[in-house]
C-alpha cells in the first residue's frame, strides 16, 4: 500500500509541477521542513535567489520525499529481516 501511495504521490507531484519545490536535498531550503517564520523564509530566499519560494509546491515535494524515504527504509528493513532469518 505504501508503494502505491508513493507512486500516486509521485504522479501528483509531477502533475502539479512541484518536483523542484525544494532546491536542495534531503531538506528544503536548508531545513528539514519548509521554514514558516518570515525571517527564515527571507534567509532561504537569499540563499536561493533564482528560485522563488512556492509553499504549496515545497510541501508537496517534501511529502513525496519523506514517503519515498520511508518506503526505502521499510524495504531495507524487510530485506535485512529476511537475510537475518535465513542465517
C-alpha positions as CSV (number, residue, x, y, z in Angstrom):
1,X,0.0,0.0,0.0
2,X,2.9,2.4,0.8
3,X,4.5,1.7,-2.6
4,X,1.2,2.5,-4.4
5,X,0.9,5.7,-2.3
6,X,4.4,6.8,-3.2
7,X,3.7,6.2,-6.9
8,X,0.4,8.1,-6.7
9,X,2.1,10.9,-4.7
10,X,4.9,11.0,-7.3
11,X,2.4,11.4,-10.1
12,X,0.6,14.2,-8.2
13,X,4.0,15.9,-7.6
14,X,4.8,15.7,-11.3
15,X,1.4,16.8,-12.5
16,X,1.4,19.8,-10.2
17,X,5.0,20.7,-11.3
18,X,6.2,20.5,-7.7
19,X,9.2,18.4,-8.4
20,X,11.5,21.3,-7.9
21,X,9.6,22.8,-5.0
22,X,12.7,22.3,-2.8
23,X,16.0,23.2,-4.4
24,X,18.2,21.1,-2.1
25,X,18.1,17.6,-0.7
26,X,17.3,16.0,1.7
27,X,15.9,19.1,3.4
28,X,14.1,22.1,1.9
29,X,15.9,25.4,1.8
30,X,18.4,24.2,4.3
31,X,15.8,22.9,6.8
32,X,14.1,19.5,7.3
33,X,10.8,21.2,6.7
34,X,10.0,24.4,4.9
35,X,10.6,27.3,7.3
36,X,7.4,29.1,8.3
37,X,8.8,32.2,10.0
38,X,9.1,35.3,7.8
39,X,12.8,35.9,8.6
40,X,13.7,32.3,7.9
41,X,11.8,32.5,4.5
42,X,13.8,35.7,3.7
43,X,17.0,34.0,4.6
44,X,16.1,31.0,2.4
45,X,15.2,33.2,-0.5
46,X,18.6,35.0,-0.2
47,X,20.3,31.6,-0.3
48,X,18.5,30.6,-3.5
49,X,17.7,34.0,-5.2
50,X,17.0,32.4,-8.6
51,X,14.3,30.1,-7.2
52,X,11.0,31.6,-5.9
53,X,9.6,30.0,-2.7
54,X,6.3,28.4,-3.5
55,X,5.0,27.0,-0.3
56,X,2.4,24.5,-1.8
57,X,4.9,23.0,-4.2
58,X,7.6,22.7,-1.4
59,X,5.2,20.9,0.9
60,X,4.1,18.5,-1.9
61,X,7.7,17.8,-2.8
62,X,8.7,17.2,0.9
63,X,5.7,14.9,1.4
64,X,6.8,12.8,-1.6
65,X,10.4,12.7,-0.4
66,X,9.5,11.6,3.1
67,X,7.1,9.0,1.9
68,X,9.6,7.6,-0.6
69,X,12.3,7.6,2.1
70,X,10.0,5.7,4.5
71,X,9.3,3.2,1.7
72,X,13.1,2.8,1.1
73,X,13.8,2.2,4.8
74,X,10.9,-0.3,5.0
75,X,12.3,-2.2,2.1
76,X,15.8,-2.2,3.7
77,X,14.3,-3.4,7.0
78,X,12.4,-6.2,5.3
79,X,15.5,-7.3,3.3
80,X,17.6,-7.3,6.5
81,X,15.0,-9.2,8.4
82,X,14.7,-11.9,5.7
83,X,18.5,-12.1,5.4
84,X,18.8,-12.5,9.2
85,X,16.0,-15.2,9.2
86,X,17.9,-17.2,6.6
87,X,21.1,-17.3,8.5
